[in-house]
């Protein structure tokens, strides 16, 4: 009887050890399956064709005549075409703008300079743009280290915001300092092109209550290169040309004739994400 008890005990221990071994094997197989699934998913994200239905990104753009920042929302139409909407805020600058330091002011044994200013500046010109465009696939990435290449064409409306540029100058009539804009006082207008009369820039906050709205249209075309390792991520560089037309002349510098038509080249970077509609 005693031998029978020992045999049953050993049989029970052996069964328990076998069950633990089977359980460990099952867990190991489960971990391997999860790992393979993740690898398969990563390969799909890395190397598979980008077919996500929605995307959102933001970025910045350097133009040959200024800068801009933008937000973009895209909707996939088919395998090769994505329709997108874009909102952009920009500032346009004249290539001849020349930034100079303010007047040198000695104070006892020390000295300082007043705020810098842009010589000959008459107006700041900002634009709020809203438009719609299409992105057409030229070449897919092929693999995770590849680059997706798209052609883009885009157009929309522009709301130009013309803000007077103020300078702090010495008033020759009473030798007092005054903040002035160009075109209001003929005796002081000459100060805008005479550095000896300029003390400093009046500051970014001056002139916002005197903005003039100038409607217009804009259009652009270019190439976009997306190098993101995963298709659900947007990491893109875009190069192209942009044209804008406004309903009246836009004067930026005092000694330059205002114009309605602007043309520039640009380089932009943008980052964001893609997802499928639920």
For each residue, the residues with C-beta under 8 A, 3 or more apart:
1: 4 5
2: 5 6
3: 6 7
4: 1 7 8
5: 1 2 8 9
6: 2 3 9 10
7: 3 4 10 11
8: 4 5 11 12
9: 5 6 12 13
10: 6 7 13 14
11: 7 8 14 15
12: 8 9 15 16
13: 9 10 16 17
14: 10 11 17 18
15: 11 12 18 19
16: 12 13 19 20
17: 13 14 20 21
18: 14 15 21 22
19: 15 16 22 23
20: 16 17 23 24
21: 17 18 24 25
22: 18 19 25 26
23: 19 20 26 27
24: 20 21 27 28
25: 21 22 28 29
26: 22 23 29 30
27: 23 24 30 31
28: 24 25 31 32
29: 25 26 32 33
30: 26 27 33 34
31: 27 28 34 35
32: 28 29 35 36
33: 29 30 36 37
34: 30 31 37 38
35: 31 32 38 39
36: 32 33 39 40
37: 33 34 40 41
38: 34 35 41 42
39: 35 36 42 43
40: 36 37 43 44
41: 37 38 44 45
42: 38 39 45 46 230
43: 39 40 46 47 48
44: 40 41 47 48
45: 41 42 48 230 231 232
46: 42 43 143 144 229 230 231
47: 43 44 141 142 143 144
48: 43 44 45 51 231
49: 79 140 231
50: 140 141 148 231 274
51: 48 76 79
52: 55 76 231 232 274 275 276
53: 75 76 275 276 277
54: 73 74 75 76 274 275 276 277
55: 52 72 73 74 76 82 84 234 272 273 274 275
56: 71 72 73 74 272 273
57: 71 72 74 234 236 270 271 272 273
58: 69 70 71 72 270 271 272
59: 69 70 72 236 268 269 270 271
60: 67 68 69 70 268 269 270
61: 67 68 69 70 88 90 238 266 267 268
62: 67 266 267 268
63: 66 67 68 90 92 242 264 265 266
64: 95 264 265 266
65: 92 93 94 95 262 264
66: 63 90 91 92 93 264
67: 60 61 62 63 90 91
68: 60 61 63 88 89 90 91 127 129
69: 58 59 60 61 88 89 90
70: 58 59 60 61 86 87 88 89 268 270
71: 56 57 58 86 87 88
72: 55 56 57 58 59 84 85 86 270 272
73: 54 55 56 84 85 86
74: 54 55 56 57 82 83 84 85 135
75: 53 54 82 83 84
76: 51 52 53 54 55 81 82 83
77: 81 82 83 134
78: 81
79: 49 51 137
80: 136 137
81: 76 77 78 134 135 136 137
82: 55 74 75 76 77 134 135 150
83: 74 75 76 77 132 133 134
84: 55 72 73 74 75 132 133 134 135 154
85: 72 73 74 130 131 132
86: 70 71 72 73 129 130 131 132 133 154 156
87: 70 71 128 129 130
88: 61 68 69 70 71 127 128 129 130 131
89: 68 69 70 126 127 128 129
90: 61 63 66 67 68 69 126 127 129
91: 66 67 68 124 125 126 127
92: 63 65 66 125 126 127 250 252 262
93: 65 66 97 252
94: 65 97 252 253 256
95: 64 65
96: 120 253 256
97: 93 94 118 119 120 121 252 253
98: 118 119 120
99: 116 117 118 119
100: 116 117 118 119 195 198
101: 104 113 114 116
102: 113 114 115 116 117 198 199 200 201
103: 113 114 198 199 200
104: 101 111 112 113
105: 111 112 113 114
106: 110 111
107: 110 111 112
108:
109:
110: 106 107
111: 104 105 106 107
112: 104 105 107
113: 101 102 103 104 105 116
114: 101 102 103 105 168 199 200
115: 102 168 200 201 202 203
116: 99 100 101 102 113 200 201
117: 99 100 102 121 167 198 200 201
118: 97 98 99 100 121 165 201
119: 97 98 99 100 193 195 198
120: 96 97 98 192 193 253 254 255
121: 97 117 118 124 165 192 252 253 254
122: 164 165 182 183 192 251 252 253 254
123: 162 163 164 165 250 251 252
124: 91 121 162 163 164 165 207
125: 91 92 160 161 162 163 250 252
126: 89 90 91 92 160 161 163
127: 68 88 89 90 91 92 158 159 160 161 216 218 244
128: 87 88 89 158 159 161
129: 68 86 87 88 89 90 156 157 158 159 218
130: 85 86 87 88 156 157
131: 85 86 88 154 155 156 157 218
132: 83 84 85 86 154 155 156
133: 83 84 86 152 153 154 155 220
134: 77 81 82 83 84 152 153 154
135: 74 81 82 84 150 151 152 224
136: 80 81 150 151 152 153
137: 79 80 81 140 148 149 150
138: 149 150 151 223
139: 148 149
140: 49 50 137 146 148
141: 47 50 144 145 146 147 148 226
142: 47 146
143: 46 47 146
144: 46 47 141 229 230
145: 141 229
146: 140 141 142 143
147: 141 225 226 227
148: 50 137 139 140 141 225 226 227
149: 137 138 139 223 224 225
150: 82 135 136 137 138 223 224 226
151: 135 136 138 221 222 223 224
152: 133 134 135 136 220 221 222 223 224 238 240
153: 133 134 136 219 220 221
154: 84 86 131 132 133 134 219 220 221
155: 131 132 133 217 218 219 220
156: 86 129 130 131 132 217 218 219
157: 129 130 131 215 216 217 218
158: 127 128 129 215 216 217 218 244 246
159: 127 128 129 213 214 215 216
160: 125 126 127 213 214 215 216 246 250
161: 125 126 127 128 211 212 213 214
162: 123 124 125 211 212 213 214 250
163: 123 124 125 126 207 208 210 211
164: 122 123 124 181 182 206 207 210
165: 118 121 122 123 124 181 182 207
166: 179 180 181 201 202 203 206 207
167: 117 179 180 181 191 192 198 199 200 201 202
168: 114 115 177 178 179 198 199 200 201 202
169: 177 178 180 188 191 197 198 199
170: 175 176 177 191 197 199
171: 174 175 176 177 178 188
172: 175 187 197
173: 187
174: 171
175: 170 171 172
176: 170 171
177: 168 169 170 171 199
178: 168 169 171 188
179: 166 167 168 202 206
180: 166 167 169 184 185 188 191
181: 164 165 166 167 184 207 210
182: 122 164 165 189 192 254
183: 122 189
184: 180 181 188
185: 180 188 189
186: 189
187: 172 173 190
188: 169 171 178 180 184 185 191
189: 182 183 185 186 192 254
190: 187 193 194 197
191: 167 169 170 180 188 194 197 198
192: 120 121 122 167 182 189 198 254
193: 119 120 190 254 255
194: 190 191 197 198
195: 100 119 198
196:
197: 169 170 172 190 191 194
198: 100 102 103 117 119 167 168 169 191 192 194 195
199: 102 103 114 167 168 169 170 177
200: 102 103 114 115 116 117 167 168
201: 102 115 116 117 118 166 167 168
202: 115 166 167 168 179 206
203: 115 166 206
204:
205: 208
206: 164 166 179 202 203
207: 124 163 164 165 166 181 210 211
208: 163 205 211
209:
210: 163 164 181 207
211: 161 162 163 207 208
212: 161 162
213: 159 160 161 162
214: 159 160 161 162 246 247 248 250
215: 157 158 159 160 246 247
216: 127 157 158 159 160 244 245 246 247 260
217: 155 156 157 158 244 245
218: 127 129 131 155 156 157 158 242 243 244 245
219: 153 154 155 156 242 243
220: 133 152 153 154 155 240 241 242 243 266
221: 151 152 153 154 240 241
222: 151 152 238 239 240 241 266
223: 138 149 150 151 152 238 239 240
224: 135 149 150 151 152 236 237 238
225: 147 148 149 236 237 238
226: 141 147 148 150 234 235 236
227: 147 148 235 236 237
228: 231 233 234 235 236
229: 46 144 145 233
230: 42 45 46 144 233
231: 45 46 48 49 50 52 228 274
232: 45 52 273 274 275
233: 228 229 230 271 272 273 274
234: 55 57 226 228 270 271 272 273 274
235: 226 227 228 271
236: 57 59 224 225 226 227 228 269 270 271
237: 224 225 227 267 268 269
238: 61 152 222 223 224 225 266 267 268 269 270
239: 222 223 265 266 267 268
240: 152 220 221 222 223 265 266
241: 220 221 222 263 264 265 266
242: 63 218 219 220 263 264 265 266
243: 218 219 220 261 262 263
244: 127 158 216 217 218 261 262 263
245: 216 217 218 260 261 262
246: 158 160 214 215 216 249 250 260 261 262
247: 214 215 216 260
248: 214 260
249: 246 257 258 259 260
250: 92 123 125 160 162 214 246 258 259 260 262
251: 122 123 254 256 257 258
252: 92 93 94 97 121 122 123 125 256 258
253: 94 96 97 120 121 122 256
254: 120 121 122 182 189 192 193 251
255: 120 193
256: 94 96 251 252 253
257: 249 251
258: 249 250 251 252
259: 249 250 262
260: 216 245 246 247 248 249 250
261: 243 244 245 246
262: 65 92 243 244 245 246 250 259
263: 241 242 243 244
264: 63 64 65 66 241 242
265: 63 64 239 240 241 242
266: 61 62 63 64 220 222 238 239 240 241 242
267: 61 62 237 238 239
268: 59 60 61 62 70 237 238 239
269: 59 60 236 237 238
270: 57 58 59 60 70 72 234 236 238
271: 57 58 59 233 234 235 236
272: 55 56 57 58 72 233 234
273: 55 56 57 232 233 234
274: 50 52 54 55 231 232 233 234
275: 52 53 54 55 232
276: 52 53 54
277: 53 54
278:
